[in-house]
Amino acid sequence: MPKMKTHSGAKKRFRLTGSGKVRFKHAKMRHIQEKLSKKTKRRLRQPGVLAEVDAKHIRRQLGKG
């Protein structure tokens, strides 16, 4: 049986923490930020953590079970 390949799109968008949680970068931070409040922009700068239900699928795509 061949090796399982890592999903190229997933490896660019997600990172695993030491405890196995899946981190991601929030959307809406590329351009047109004039309309966003400072509070919103501050909050979006922090990496998000995926819900465990979704994290299962991403971990499989990253080849980590």
C-alpha positions in Angstrom: 0.0 0.0 0.0 1.5 3.4 -1.0 2.3 6.1 1.5 -0.4 8.6 2.5 0.2 12.0 1.0 -0.2 15.3 2.9 -2.9 17.6 1.5 -1.0 20.5 0.0 -3.7 23.1 0.7 -4.1 22.0 4.3 -0.4 22.1 5.1 -0.3 25.8 3.9 -3.3 26.8 6.1 -3.0 24.8 9.3 -0.5 24.1 12.0 -0.6 21.6 14.9 0.2 22.6 18.5 2.2 20.4 20.8 -1.0 19.1 22.3 -2.5 18.2 18.9 -4.9 21.1 18.5 -5.2 22.6 15.0 -4.4 26.3 14.6 -5.4 28.5 11.7 -5.1 32.1 10.6 -8.3 34.2 10.6 -9.8 35.5 7.4 -10.5 39.2 6.5 -7.0 40.4 7.3 -5.6 40.8 3.8 -7.0 44.1 2.6 -10.0 46.5 3.0 -9.6 46.8 6.8 -10.8 50.4 7.0 -14.3 49.2 7.8 -13.2 46.9 10.6 -13.0 48.2 14.1 -9.6 48.2 15.9 -11.0 45.6 18.4 -12.0 43.3 15.5 -8.6 43.6 13.8 -6.8 42.9 17.1 -8.9 39.8 17.7 -8.4 38.5 14.1 -4.6 38.8 14.5 -4.6 36.0 17.0 -4.5 32.4 15.6 -7.7 30.5 16.0 -8.2 27.0 17.2 -10.4 24.6 15.2 -13.3 22.8 16.9 -12.5 19.2 17.6 -15.0 17.9 15.1 -13.3 19.8 12.2 -9.8 19.2 13.6 -10.2 15.4 13.1 -10.5 15.9 9.3 -7.6 18.3 9.1 -5.3 16.1 11.2 -6.0 13.3 8.7 -5.1 15.6 5.8 -1.9 16.5 7.5 -1.0 12.8 7.9 -1.2 12.9 11.7 -3.9 10.3 12.3 
